[in-house]
Amino acid sequence: MSAPARPLQGSRHGRSNARSGPSDQSTCQYHRTDAGCLRTRPWEPAVGLETIATIAVIVVLVLVLGAVAATEAALERANDIRIQALAARGNRQAQRIAPSVGQPGRFLGAITAARVLSATLILSLFAYLGAREYSPFIGAVGFGMLGGTLIAVIQLTVGMVVARAPEYAALRLSGVAHVTRIVFAIPAFILGLPSALVARSISAVTPDAGTDILSLVEREEAAGGVEEQERRMIRGIIALEDKTAREIMVPRIDMAVADIEDSVGDIAAIVTERGFSRVPVYRENIDDIAGIVYAKDLLRAIGNGGKDRPLSDLLRDAFFIPESKRLDELLTEMQARRVHMAIVVDEYGGTAGLVTIEDLLEEIVGEIEDEYDVARPPMEIISQDEVVLDAGASTDVLKELFGYEVESEDFDTVGGFLIHQLGRLPAVGDEVEADGLTLRVLSMAGRRVRRLRVARDRGAVPEGAIPQ
C-alpha cells in the first residue's frame, strides 16, 4: 500500500497553510486566503481606485503644465511691437495679452507661479505613487526622478515648438494667460515678495535700453525676422542719442547764405543755382544770422511783382542750437517747432554751421539723394587696405575700415585728423603717417581739404587698433 502524497508548500492543502493561526492573520495588512496574504481584496480591482485617481490628476496637471509653460515661453519671445499693432487693429486675442507683453513682470509672475506649483504637485504625486505601490523610500525617489524627467521633457518640448512662431502661440494661448493671471494673482504676489525685498535692499543698476534693443534686434535677425535695412535704421535711431549737432552739421564754409541788403531777385538766383528751399540771411557777417528766407515766399513775392522788395520783409525766425545739442533732442524739438533748419552756434556765439531735418533723417535711413543730384560716392574702396574718401567723413570710418580708433575732441573728421597730424595747412600731395595709416591729400578747395586717400600698412598694427 503506497504512502500518502505530501501536500505542496504554499498550496491550498499545504502544511504552511494548515499552521496559519490568528497571529498570522493579524500581521497581514491585506486580505488573507488559503493561498496566503493577497495584496487586494477579492472585490477590488488589481489597481486601486485611489491609484487611478492619482494618475488622472497627474495627467491633468501635465496638461496644465504644458499649457502654462508654452504660454510663458510665448510671452517671453513674442515681438512686443507686433502684438501691440494687432491689438491696435482690434484683435481681441492681442488685446488680451498686450499688457502682459508690455509689463512682463506683472503677468509672467502669475504664469511662473502656476508653472512652479504644477511641477511641484506632479513631483509630489509621482513620489506618493512610488511610496504607496512599492517602497516608501526607493519607490518615492525613483518615481520622483521619473516625474522630474517628465517635467523637463515637457518644458523643453513646448519651448522648442513655441520658438518657431511665438506671436502665433501667444495669440492662441491668450485665454490661458488671462485665466492664469486671475487665478494665480495671490500666489504670484506671495512668491514675489522675497525678490521684491531683495531688489529694494540693493542698488539696482539701470540697464542700457539701447543695448537691450540691439540684442533683441540681433536675435530677431538671426531668426530671420529683421532685414538688414531695418537693422541699420534701428541702429541709426539708437545712435542719435550719442551724436551731437557738431558731428553732422554743414560747416559754415559750405553754407549758402544771403545778405539782408540783397533783393528778392538776388536771392532767387541763389535758390535757383544751388537748389535750396531755405537760405539763411545775415546782417553784417555770417556770425549775425537775421533769419531764414523760404523759397516759396520768394516765388510768391516774385509772382506779385515784388522782385525788388528787401529780404527783411520775407524773413522768418531762425532756430539756434549749440554744437553740443544731442540729435535725438534736436529731432524732437524740430518736430515740435515745425522747423526744417537749425543754425548751429559755437561756444563764442558765432555761426558754426547748420543742420536740416534731412540731415537727421539721413542718420537713420542713409543718404537721401534728390532725383537730379549728380551722385559721387563719398567713399571709394580701392582694396582691403586702401580707400579714397571725402575729408569731411567722420573719423569713425577709420575704425570701421581699419580698426583705428581716434579719440579727440579737437576734430571730428578725417580731414581734421590729417591737419592735426600734419601740424600746418595741407597742400595737394601732402602725406602723413600715423601708427600704420598713411593719409594723402588728393584735392583741395582753397585752404580746405576735399578728398584724400587712406592706406594701411599690413605690417604695422596701429596702437589701439582692432585686429581685422
DRENDO-1510 file (C-alpha; in Angstrom, 1 decimal, always signed):
<recs>
REC; n; res; u; v; w
REC; 1; MET; +0.0; +0.0; +0.0 .
REC; 2; SER; +1.5; +3.3; -1.2 .
REC; 3; ALA; +2.4; +6.2; +1.2 .
REC; 4; PRO; +0.1; +9.2; +1.1 .
REC; 5; ALA; +1.2; +12.1; -1.1 .
REC; 6; ARG; +2.8; +15.1; +0.7 .
REC; 7; PRO; +1.0; +18.4; +0.2 .
REC; 8; LEU; +2.8; +21.1; -1.8 .
REC; 9; GLN; +4.3; +24.1; +0.1 .
REC; 10; GLY; +2.1; +27.1; -0.4 .
REC; 11; SER; -0.8; +25.1; -1.9 .
REC; 12; ARG; -4.3; +25.2; -0.6 .
REC; 13; HIS; -3.7; +21.9; +1.3 .
REC; 14; GLY; -0.1; +22.6; +2.3 .
REC; 15; ARG; +1.3; +22.4; +5.8 .
REC; 16; SER; +2.2; +26.1; +5.9 .
REC; 17; ASN; -1.5; +27.0; +5.4 .
REC; 18; ALA; -2.6; +24.4; +8.0 .
REC; 19; ARG; -0.3; +26.1; +10.6 .
REC; 20; SER; -1.7; +29.6; +9.9 .
REC; 21; GLY; -3.1; +31.0; +13.1 .
REC; 22; PRO; -4.8; +34.1; +14.3 .
REC; 23; SER; -1.4; +35.8; +14.9 .
REC; 24; ASP; -0.6; +35.4; +11.2 .
REC; 25; GLN; -3.9; +36.9; +10.2 .
REC; 26; SER; -3.3; +39.9; +12.4 .
REC; 27; THR; +0.1; +40.7; +10.8 .
REC; 28; CYS; -1.4; +40.6; +7.3 .
REC; 29; GLN; -2.2; +44.2; +6.2 .
REC; 30; TYR; -4.3; +43.0; +3.2 .
REC; 31; HIS; -6.7; +40.0; +2.7 .
REC; 32; ARG; -5.6; +36.5; +3.8 .
REC; 33; THR; -6.8; +33.5; +1.9 .
REC; 34; ASP; -5.8; +29.8; +2.0 .
REC; 35; ALA; -3.2; +30.8; -0.6 .
REC; 36; GLY; -1.6; +33.4; +1.6 .
REC; 37; CYS; -1.7; +37.2; +2.1 .
REC; 38; LEU; -3.2; +38.8; -1.0 .
REC; 39; ARG; -2.5; +42.5; -2.0 .
REC; 40; THR; -6.1; +43.2; -2.9 .
REC; 41; ARG; -9.4; +42.1; -1.6 .
REC; 42; PRO; -11.5; +39.8; -3.8 .
REC; 43; TRP; -14.0; +42.5; -4.7 .
REC; 44; GLU; -11.3; +45.2; -5.5 .
REC; 45; PRO; -9.6; +45.6; -9.0 .
REC; 46; ALA; -5.9; +44.9; -9.5 .
REC; 47; VAL; -5.2; +48.8; -9.5 .
REC; 48; GLY; -6.9; +50.6; -6.7 .
REC; 49; LEU; -9.3; +53.5; -7.3 .
REC; 50; GLU; -7.0; +55.8; -5.3 .
REC; 51; THR; -4.2; +55.0; -7.7 .
REC; 52; ILE; -6.4; +55.6; -10.7 .
REC; 53; ALA; -7.5; +58.9; -9.3 .
REC; 54; THR; -3.9; +59.9; -8.6 .
REC; 55; ILE; -2.9; +59.1; -12.2 .
REC; 56; ALA; -5.8; +61.1; -13.5 .
REC; 57; VAL; -4.8; +64.1; -11.5 .
REC; 58; ILE; -1.2; +63.7; -12.8 .
REC; 59; VAL; -2.5; +63.7; -16.4 .
REC; 60; VAL; -4.5; +66.9; -15.8 .
REC; 61; LEU; -1.5; +68.6; -14.1 .
REC; 62; VAL; +0.7; +67.6; -17.1 .
REC; 63; LEU; -1.7; +69.3; -19.5 .
REC; 64; VAL; -1.8; +72.3; -17.3 .
REC; 65; LEU; +2.0; +72.4; -17.0 .
REC; 66; GLY; +2.3; +72.1; -20.8 .
REC; 67; ALA; -0.1; +75.0; -21.5 .
REC; 68; VAL; +1.4; +77.2; -18.8 .
REC; 69; ALA; +5.0; +76.6; -19.9 .
REC; 70; ALA; +4.0; +77.2; -23.6 .
REC; 71; THR; +2.3; +80.5; -22.6 .
REC; 72; GLU; +5.3; +81.6; -20.6 .
REC; 73; ALA; +7.7; +80.9; -23.5 .
REC; 74; ALA; +5.4; +82.6; -26.0 .
REC; 75; LEU; +5.0; +85.8; -23.9 .
REC; 76; GLU; +8.8; +86.0; -23.3 .
REC; 77; ARG; +9.7; +85.6; -27.0 .
REC; 78; ALA; +6.8; +87.4; -28.7 .
REC; 79; ASN; +7.5; +90.6; -30.5 .
REC; 80; ASP; +6.1; +93.4; -28.5 .
REC; 81; ILE; +5.6; +95.7; -31.5 .
REC; 82; ARG; +3.7; +93.1; -33.5 .
REC; 83; ILE; +1.4; +92.3; -30.6 .
REC; 84; GLN; +0.7; +96.0; -29.9 .
REC; 85; ALA; +0.0; +96.6; -33.6 .
REC; 86; LEU; -2.5; +93.7; -33.7 .
REC; 87; ALA; -4.2; +95.0; -30.6 .
REC; 88; ALA; -4.5; +98.4; -32.1 .
REC; 89; ARG; -6.3; +96.8; -35.1 .
REC; 90; GLY; -8.9; +95.3; -32.8 .
REC; 91; ASN; -7.6; +91.7; -32.5 .
REC; 92; ARG; -9.2; +90.5; -29.2 .
REC; 93; GLN; -6.5; +87.9; -28.5 .
REC; 94; ALA; -3.8; +90.5; -28.9 .
REC; 95; GLN; -5.7; +93.0; -26.7 .
REC; 96; ARG; -5.9; +90.3; -24.0 .
REC; 97; ILE; -2.1; +89.7; -23.9 .
REC; 98; ALA; -0.8; +93.2; -24.9 .
REC; 99; PRO; -0.5; +94.3; -21.2 .
REC; 100; SER; +1.4; +91.1; -20.4 .
REC; 101; VAL; +3.9; +91.8; -23.2 .
REC; 102; GLY; +4.2; +95.4; -22.2 .
REC; 103; GLN; +4.6; +94.6; -18.5 .
REC; 104; PRO; +6.1; +91.2; -18.3 .
REC; 105; GLY; +7.0; +91.2; -14.6 .
REC; 106; ARG; +3.4; +91.6; -13.5 .
REC; 107; PHE; +1.9; +88.8; -15.8 .
REC; 108; LEU; +4.8; +86.4; -16.1 .
REC; 109; GLY; +4.9; +86.3; -12.3 .
REC; 110; ALA; +1.5; +84.6; -12.2 .
REC; 111; ILE; +2.3; +82.3; -15.0 .
REC; 112; THR; +5.6; +81.3; -13.4 .
REC; 113; ALA; +3.8; +80.6; -10.1 .
REC; 114; ALA; +1.3; +78.4; -12.0 .
REC; 115; ARG; +4.2; +76.5; -13.6 .
REC; 116; VAL; +6.1; +76.0; -10.4 .
REC; 117; LEU; +3.0; +74.8; -8.5 .
REC; 118; SER; +2.0; +72.4; -11.2 .
REC; 119; ALA; +5.5; +70.9; -11.4 .
REC; 120; THR; +5.7; +70.6; -7.6 .
REC; 121; LEU; +2.3; +68.8; -7.5 .
REC; 122; ILE; +3.4; +66.4; -10.3 .
REC; 123; LEU; +6.6; +65.5; -8.4 .
REC; 124; SER; +4.7; +65.0; -5.2 .
REC; 125; LEU; +2.1; +62.8; -6.7 .
REC; 126; PHE; +4.8; +60.7; -8.5 .
REC; 127; ALA; +6.6; +60.3; -5.2 .
REC; 128; TYR; +3.4; +59.3; -3.5 .
REC; 129; LEU; +2.6; +56.7; -6.1 .
REC; 130; GLY; +6.1; +55.2; -5.7 .
REC; 131; ALA; +5.9; +55.1; -1.9 .
REC; 132; ARG; +2.4; +53.6; -1.9 .
REC; 133; GLU; +2.8; +50.9; -4.6 .
REC; 134; TYR; +6.4; +50.0; -3.8 .
REC; 135; SER; +8.9; +51.1; -1.1 .
REC; 136; PRO; +8.4; +54.2; +1.0 .
REC; 137; PHE; +11.9; +55.4; +0.1 .
REC; 138; ILE; +13.1; +53.7; -3.0 .
REC; 139; GLY; +9.8; +54.0; -4.7 .
REC; 140; ALA; +9.4; +57.6; -3.8 .
REC; 141; VAL; +12.9; +58.5; -5.1 .
REC; 142; GLY; +12.5; +56.5; -8.3 .
REC; 143; PHE; +9.1; +57.8; -9.2 .
REC; 144; GLY; +10.2; +61.4; -8.2 .
REC; 145; MET; +13.1; +61.2; -10.7 .
REC; 146; LEU; +10.7; +59.9; -13.3 .
REC; 147; GLY; +8.4; +62.8; -12.6 .
REC; 148; GLY; +11.3; +65.3; -12.8 .
REC; 149; THR; +12.3; +63.9; -16.2 .
REC; 150; LEU; +8.8; +64.2; -17.5 .
REC; 151; ILE; +8.6; +67.8; -16.4 .
REC; 152; ALA; +11.9; +68.7; -18.1 .
REC; 153; VAL; +10.8; +67.0; -21.3 .
REC; 154; ILE; +7.5; +68.9; -21.3 .
REC; 155; GLN; +9.1; +72.3; -20.8 .
REC; 156; LEU; +11.9; +71.6; -23.4 .
REC; 157; THR; +9.4; +70.4; -26.0 .
REC; 158; VAL; +6.9; +73.2; -25.7 .
REC; 159; GLY; +9.8; +75.7; -25.7 .
REC; 160; MET; +11.1; +74.4; -29.0 .
REC; 161; VAL; +7.7; +74.4; -30.6 .
REC; 162; VAL; +6.8; +77.9; -29.4 .
REC; 163; ALA; +10.1; +79.3; -30.6 .
REC; 164; ARG; +9.1; +78.7; -34.2 .
REC; 165; ALA; +6.1; +81.1; -34.1 .
REC; 166; PRO; +6.0; +82.9; -30.7 .
REC; 167; GLU; +3.4; +85.5; -31.8 .
REC; 168; TYR; +1.0; +82.9; -33.1 .
REC; 169; ALA; +1.4; +80.8; -30.0 .
REC; 170; ALA; +0.9; +83.8; -27.7 .
REC; 171; LEU; -2.4; +84.7; -29.5 .
REC; 172; ARG; -3.7; +81.1; -29.3 .
REC; 173; LEU; -2.8; +80.8; -25.6 .
REC; 174; SER; -4.1; +84.3; -24.7 .
REC; 175; GLY; -7.0; +82.7; -22.8 .
REC; 176; VAL; -4.6; +80.6; -20.7 .
REC; 177; ALA; -2.6; +83.8; -19.9 .
REC; 178; HIS; -5.8; +85.7; -18.9 .
REC; 179; VAL; -7.1; +82.9; -16.6 .
REC; 180; THR; -3.7; +82.2; -15.1 .
REC; 181; ARG; -3.2; +85.9; -14.3 .
REC; 182; ILE; -6.5; +86.0; -12.4 .
REC; 183; VAL; -6.3; +82.6; -10.6 .
REC; 184; PHE; -2.6; +82.9; -9.6 .
REC; 185; ALA; -2.5; +86.6; -8.8 .
REC; 186; ILE; -2.3; +86.0; -5.0 .
REC; 187; PRO; +0.3; +83.1; -5.2 .
REC; 188; ALA; +2.4; +85.3; -7.6 .
REC; 189; PHE; +2.3; +88.2; -5.1 .
REC; 190; ILE; +3.4; +85.9; -2.2 .
REC; 191; LEU; +6.1; +84.2; -4.2 .
REC; 192; GLY; +7.3; +87.6; -5.5 .
REC; 193; LEU; +7.8; +89.2; -2.0 .
REC; 194; PRO; +11.3; +87.8; -1.4 .
REC; 195; SER; +12.6; +89.1; -4.8 .
REC; 196; ALA; +10.9; +92.5; -4.2 .
REC; 197; LEU; +12.5; +92.8; -0.8 .
REC; 198; VAL; +15.9; +91.9; -2.2 .
REC; 199; ALA; +15.5; +94.3; -5.1 .
REC; 200; ARG; +14.8; +97.1; -2.7 .
REC; 201; SER; +17.7; +96.3; -0.4 .
REC; 202; ILE; +20.3; +96.6; -3.1 .
REC; 203; SER; +21.1; +99.4; -5.6 .
REC; 204; ALA; +19.7; +98.4; -8.9 .
REC; 205; VAL; +21.8; +99.1; -12.0 .
REC; 206; THR; +19.7; +100.5; -14.8 .
REC; 207; PRO; +20.4; +98.5; -17.9 .
REC; 208; ASP; +21.2; +100.3; -21.2 .
REC; 209; ALA; +18.0; +100.3; -23.1 .
REC; 210; GLY; +19.8; +100.8; -26.4 .
REC; 211; THR; +21.9; +97.7; -25.7 .
REC; 212; ASP; +18.8; +95.6; -24.9 .
REC; 213; ILE; +17.1; +96.7; -28.1 .
REC; 214; LEU; +20.2; +95.9; -30.2 .
REC; 215; SER; +20.4; +92.5; -28.6 .
REC; 216; LEU; +16.8; +91.9; -29.4 .
REC; 217; VAL; +17.3; +93.0; -33.0 .
REC; 218; GLU; +20.3; +90.7; -33.4 .
REC; 219; ARG; +18.3; +87.8; -32.0 .
REC; 220; GLU; +15.4; +88.6; -34.4 .
REC; 221; GLU; +17.9; +89.0; -37.3 .
REC; 222; ALA; +19.4; +85.6; -36.6 .
REC; 223; ALA; +15.9; +84.1; -36.7 .
REC; 224; GLY; +15.2; +85.9; -40.0 .
REC; 225; GLY; +12.7; +88.4; -38.5 .
REC; 226; VAL; +14.6; +91.6; -39.2 .
REC; 227; GLU; +16.0; +92.7; -42.6 .
REC; 228; GLU; +19.4; +94.3; -42.9 .
REC; 229; GLN; +18.0; +97.7; -43.8 .
REC; 230; GLU; +15.6; +97.6; -40.8 .
REC; 231; ARG; +18.6; +96.7; -38.5 .
REC; 232; ARG; +20.6; +99.7; -39.8 .
REC; 233; MET; +17.6; +102.0; -39.3 .
REC; 234; ILE; +17.2; +100.8; -35.7 .
REC; 235; ARG; +20.9; +101.3; -35.0 .
REC; 236; GLY; +20.7; +104.8; -36.5 .
REC; 237; ILE; +17.8; +105.7; -34.2 .
REC; 238; ILE; +19.6; +104.4; -31.1 .
REC; 239; ALA; +22.8; +106.3; -32.2 .
REC; 240; LEU; +21.0; +109.6; -32.3 .
REC; 241; GLU; +21.4; +110.0; -28.5 .
REC; 242; ASP; +25.1; +109.6; -28.8 .
REC; 243; LYS; +25.7; +112.1; -31.5 .
REC; 244; THR; +25.7; +115.9; -31.4 .
REC; 245; ALA; +24.9; +118.6; -34.0 .
REC; 246; ARG; +28.6; +119.3; -34.5 .
REC; 247; GLU; +29.1; +115.8; -35.9 .
REC; 248; ILE; +26.5; +116.1; -38.8 .
REC; 249; MET; +26.2; +119.9; -39.4 .
REC; 250; VAL; +27.0; +121.6; -42.7 .
REC; 251; PRO; +30.1; +123.7; -41.7 .
REC; 252; ARG; +29.8; +127.4; -42.2 .
REC; 253; ILE; +32.3; +127.3; -45.1 .
REC; 254; ASP; +29.7; +125.3; -47.1 .
REC; 255; MET; +26.7; +127.3; -46.1 .
REC; 256; ALA; +24.7; +129.1; -48.8 .
REC; 257; VAL; +23.8; +132.4; -47.3 .
REC; 258; ALA; +22.4; +135.8; -48.4 .
REC; 259; ASP; +23.0; +139.4; -47.3 .
REC; 260; ILE; +19.9; +141.1; -45.8 .
REC; 261; GLU; +20.6; +144.0; -48.2 .
REC; 262; ASP; +20.1; +141.8; -51.2 .
REC; 263; SER; +16.9; +142.0; -53.1 .
REC; 264; VAL; +14.4; +139.2; -53.7 .
REC; 265; GLY; +15.7; +138.8; -57.2 .
REC; 266; ASP; +19.3; +138.3; -56.0 .
REC; 267; ILE; +18.4; +135.5; -53.5 .
REC; 268; ALA; +16.1; +133.9; -56.1 .
REC; 269; ALA; +19.2; +133.4; -58.2 .
REC; 270; ILE; +21.0; +131.6; -55.3 .
REC; 271; VAL; +17.9; +129.4; -54.8 .
REC; 272; THR; +17.8; +128.5; -58.5 .
REC; 273; GLU; +21.6; +127.8; -58.7 .
REC; 274; ARG; +22.0; +125.8; -55.5 .
REC; 275; GLY; +18.6; +124.2; -55.4 .
REC; 276; PHE; +17.9; +125.1; -51.7 .
REC; 277; SER; +14.4; +125.7; -50.3 .
REC; 278; ARG; +15.6; +127.7; -47.3 .
REC; 279; VAL; +18.5; +130.1; -47.1 .
REC; 280; PRO; +19.9; +131.8; -44.0 .
REC; 281; VAL; +20.2; +135.6; -44.2 .
REC; 282; TYR; +22.8; +137.6; -42.3 .
REC; 283; ARG; +23.2; +141.3; -41.4 .
REC; 284; GLU; +26.8; +142.3; -41.2 .
REC; 285; ASN; +28.5; +138.9; -41.4 .
REC; 286; ILE; +27.7; +135.2; -41.3 .
REC; 287; ASP; +28.0; +135.2; -37.5 .
REC; 288; ASP; +25.0; +137.5; -37.3 .
REC; 289; ILE; +22.1; +135.5; -38.8 .
REC; 290; ALA; +19.0; +137.6; -39.0 .
REC; 291; GLY; +16.6; +134.9; -40.1 .
REC; 292; ILE; +15.6; +132.3; -42.8 .
REC; 293; VAL; +14.0; +133.1; -46.1 .
REC; 294; TYR; +11.9; +130.3; -47.7 .
REC; 295; ALA; +11.9; +129.7; -51.5 .
REC; 296; LYS; +8.1; +129.6; -51.5 .
REC; 297; ASP; +7.9; +133.1; -50.1 .
REC; 298; LEU; +10.3; +134.2; -52.8 .
REC; 299; LEU; +8.1; +132.8; -55.5 .
REC; 300; ARG; +5.1; +134.3; -54.0 .
REC; 301; ALA; +6.8; +137.7; -53.9 .
REC; 302; ILE; +8.1; +137.5; -57.4 .
REC; 303; GLY; +4.6; +136.4; -58.6 .
REC; 304; ASN; +3.1; +139.5; -57.0 .
REC; 305; GLY; +5.6; +141.8; -58.7 .
REC; 306; GLY; +7.8; +142.3; -55.7 .
REC; 307; LYS; +11.2; +141.3; -57.2 .
REC; 308; ASP; +12.8; +144.4; -55.8 .
REC; 309; ARG; +11.4; +144.0; -52.3 .
REC; 310; PRO; +14.0; +143.8; -49.5 .
REC; 311; LEU; +14.6; +140.4; -47.9 .
REC; 312; SER; +13.7; +141.8; -44.5 .
REC; 313; ASP; +10.1; +141.7; -45.5 .
REC; 314; LEU; +10.2; +137.9; -46.1 .
REC; 315; LEU; +12.4; +136.8; -43.1 .
REC; 316; ARG; +11.3; +134.1; -40.7 .
REC; 317; ASP; +12.8; +133.5; -37.3 .
REC; 318; ALA; +15.8; +131.3; -37.2 .
REC; 319; PHE; +16.2; +128.4; -34.8 .
REC; 320; PHE; +19.5; +128.4; -33.0 .
REC; 321; ILE; +21.1; +125.5; -31.2 .
REC; 322; PRO; +24.5; +124.8; -29.6 .
REC; 323; GLU; +27.1; +122.5; -31.1 .
REC; 324; SER; +26.6; +120.0; -28.2 .
REC; 325; LYS; +22.9; +119.5; -28.9 .
REC; 326; ARG; +22.1; +115.8; -29.0 .
REC; 327; LEU; +20.5; +114.7; -32.2 .
REC; 328; ASP; +17.6; +112.9; -30.5 .
REC; 329; GLU; +16.6; +116.0; -28.6 .
REC; 330; LEU; +17.1; +118.1; -31.7 .
REC; 331; LEU; +14.8; +115.9; -33.8 .
REC; 332; THR; +12.1; +116.2; -31.1 .
REC; 333; GLU; +12.4; +120.0; -30.9 .
REC; 334; MET; +12.4; +120.5; -34.6 .
REC; 335; GLN; +9.2; +118.4; -34.8 .
REC; 336; ALA; +7.6; +120.4; -32.0 .
REC; 337; ARG; +8.6; +123.7; -33.5 .
REC; 338; ARG; +7.8; +122.6; -37.1 .
REC; 339; VAL; +11.0; +123.9; -38.5 .
REC; 340; HIS; +13.3; +122.2; -41.0 .
REC; 341; MET; +16.6; +124.1; -40.4 .
REC; 342; ALA; +18.6; +124.9; -37.3 .
REC; 343; ILE; +21.6; +127.3; -37.1 .
REC; 344; VAL; +24.5; +125.8; -35.0 .
REC; 345; VAL; +26.3; +128.2; -32.8 .
REC; 346; ASP; +29.7; +127.6; -31.3 .
REC; 347; GLU; +30.9; +128.4; -27.8 .
REC; 348; TYR; +31.7; +132.0; -28.7 .
REC; 349; GLY; +28.3; +132.8; -30.2 .
REC; 350; GLY; +29.5; +132.6; -33.8 .
REC; 351; THR; +27.9; +130.5; -36.6 .
REC; 352; ALA; +29.4; +127.1; -36.7 .
REC; 353; GLY; +27.1; +125.6; -39.4 .
REC; 354; LEU; +23.6; +124.4; -39.9 .
REC; 355; VAL; +21.5; +121.2; -39.6 .
REC; 356; THR; +18.4; +120.4; -41.6 .
REC; 357; ILE; +15.7; +117.8; -40.9 .
REC; 358; GLU; +17.1; +115.9; -43.9 .
REC; 359; ASP; +20.5; +115.6; -42.2 .
REC; 360; LEU; +18.8; +114.0; -39.2 .
REC; 361; LEU; +16.8; +111.6; -41.3 .
REC; 362; GLU; +19.9; +110.5; -43.2 .
REC; 363; GLU; +21.4; +109.4; -39.9 .
REC; 364; ILE; +18.5; +106.9; -39.7 .
REC; 365; VAL; +17.8; +105.8; -43.3 .
REC; 366; GLY; +21.1; +106.6; -45.0 .
REC; 367; GLU; +21.9; +109.1; -47.8 .
REC; 368; ILE; +18.9; +110.8; -49.4 .
REC; 369; GLU; +19.7; +112.0; -53.0 .
REC; 370; ASP; +17.5; +114.3; -55.0 .
REC; 371; GLU; +16.4; +113.0; -58.3 .
REC; 372; TYR; +18.7; +115.3; -60.2 .
REC; 373; ASP; +21.7; +115.1; -57.9 .
REC; 374; VAL; +25.0; +114.2; -59.6 .
REC; 375; ALA; +25.9; +111.4; -57.1 .
REC; 376; ARG; +29.6; +111.0; -56.2 .
REC; 377; PRO; +30.3; +108.2; -53.8 .
REC; 378; PRO; +31.6; +109.8; -50.5 .
REC; 379; MET; +33.9; +106.8; -50.2 .
REC; 380; GLU; +35.6; +104.6; -52.8 .
REC; 381; ILE; +37.1; +101.4; -51.5 .
REC; 382; ILE; +40.2; +100.6; -53.6 .
REC; 383; SER; +41.2; +97.5; -51.7 .
REC; 384; GLN; +41.0; +96.0; -48.3 .
REC; 385; ASP; +43.8; +98.3; -47.2 .
REC; 386; GLU; +43.1; +101.4; -49.2 .
REC; 387; VAL; +40.2; +103.8; -49.6 .
REC; 388; VAL; +39.5; +107.3; -51.1 .
REC; 389; LEU; +37.1; +109.4; -49.2 .
REC; 390; ASP; +35.8; +112.9; -48.5 .
REC; 391; ALA; +37.8; +114.8; -46.0 .
REC; 392; GLY; +34.6; +115.6; -44.2 .
REC; 393; ALA; +34.0; +111.9; -43.4 .
REC; 394; SER; +33.7; +111.1; -39.7 .
REC; 395; THR; +36.8; +109.6; -38.0 .
REC; 396; ASP; +34.5; +106.6; -37.2 .
REC; 397; VAL; +35.2; +105.4; -40.7 .
REC; 398; LEU; +38.8; +104.7; -39.8 .
REC; 399; LYS; +37.6; +102.4; -37.0 .
REC; 400; GLU; +35.1; +100.6; -39.2 .
REC; 401; LEU; +37.5; +100.0; -42.1 .
REC; 402; PHE; +40.9; +99.7; -40.4 .
REC; 403; GLY; +40.2; +99.2; -36.7 .
REC; 404; TYR; +41.9; +102.6; -35.9 .
REC; 405; GLU; +40.1; +104.4; -33.2 .
REC; 406; VAL; +40.6; +108.2; -33.0 .
REC; 407; GLU; +39.9; +109.8; -29.6 .
REC; 408; SER; +40.0; +113.6; -29.7 .
REC; 409; GLU; +37.6; +116.4; -29.0 .
REC; 410; ASP; +39.6; +118.8; -31.3 .
REC; 411; PHE; +38.2; +117.4; -34.5 .
REC; 412; ASP; +35.5; +115.1; -35.8 .
REC; 413; THR; +36.5; +114.4; -39.5 .
REC; 414; VAL; +39.3; +112.6; -41.3 .
REC; 415; GLY; +40.5; +115.9; -42.7 .
REC; 416; GLY; +40.7; +117.4; -39.3 .
REC; 417; PHE; +42.7; +114.3; -38.2 .
REC; 418; LEU; +45.1; +114.8; -41.1 .
REC; 419; ILE; +45.6; +118.5; -40.3 .
REC; 420; HIS; +46.2; +117.7; -36.6 .
REC; 421; GLN; +48.9; +115.2; -37.5 .
REC; 422; LEU; +50.5; +117.5; -40.1 .
REC; 423; GLY; +50.6; +120.5; -37.9 .
REC; 424; ARG; +50.0; +123.0; -40.7 .
REC; 425; LEU; +47.6; +123.8; -43.6 .
REC; 426; PRO; +48.0; +121.0; -46.1 .
REC; 427; ALA; +48.5; +121.1; -49.9 .
REC; 428; VAL; +47.8; +118.6; -52.6 .
REC; 429; GLY; +50.2; +115.7; -52.4 .
REC; 430; ASP; +51.0; +116.1; -48.7 .
REC; 431; GLU; +51.2; +112.8; -46.8 .
REC; 432; VAL; +51.1; +112.0; -43.1 .
REC; 433; GLU; +51.7; +108.7; -41.3 .
REC; 434; ALA; +50.0; +107.7; -38.0 .
REC; 435; ASP; +50.6; +104.3; -36.4 .
REC; 436; GLY; +50.4; +102.3; -39.6 .
REC; 437; LEU; +48.0; +104.5; -41.5 .
REC; 438; THR; +49.1; +106.8; -44.4 .
REC; 439; LEU; +46.8; +109.7; -45.4 .
REC; 440; ARG; +47.5; +111.6; -48.7 .
REC; 441; VAL; +45.7; +114.8; -49.8 .
REC; 442; LEU; +44.2; +114.4; -53.3 .
REC; 443; SER; +42.3; +117.6; -53.8 .
REC; 444; MET; +41.8; +121.0; -52.2 .
REC; 445; ALA; +39.2; +123.8; -52.3 .
REC; 446; GLY; +41.0; +126.9; -51.3 .
REC; 447; ARG; +42.5; +126.1; -47.9 .
REC; 448; ARG; +40.2; +123.2; -47.3 .
REC; 449; VAL; +40.9; +119.5; -48.0 .
REC; 450; ARG; +38.3; +117.9; -50.3 .
REC; 451; ARG; +39.4; +114.3; -51.0 .
REC; 452; LEU; +42.2; +112.2; -49.5 .
REC; 453; ARG; +43.5; +108.7; -49.7 .
REC; 454; VAL; +43.9; +106.5; -46.7 .
REC; 455; ALA; +46.1; +103.3; -46.8 .
REC; 456; ARG; +47.0; +100.8; -44.2 .
REC; 457; ASP; +50.4; +99.1; -43.8 .
REC; 458; ARG; +49.5; +95.5; -43.2 .
REC; 459; GLY; +52.9; +95.0; -41.5 .
REC; 460; ALA; +52.1; +97.6; -38.8 .
REC; 461; VAL; +49.3; +97.3; -36.3 .
REC; 462; PRO; +48.1; +100.8; -35.2 .
REC; 463; GLU; +48.3; +101.4; -31.5 .
REC; 464; GLY; +44.9; +100.8; -30.0 .
REC; 465; ALA; +43.7; +99.2; -33.2 .
REC; 466; ILE; +41.2; +96.4; -33.6 .
REC; 467; PRO; +42.6; +93.4; -35.4 .
REC; 468; GLN; +41.0; +92.8; -38.8 .
</recs>
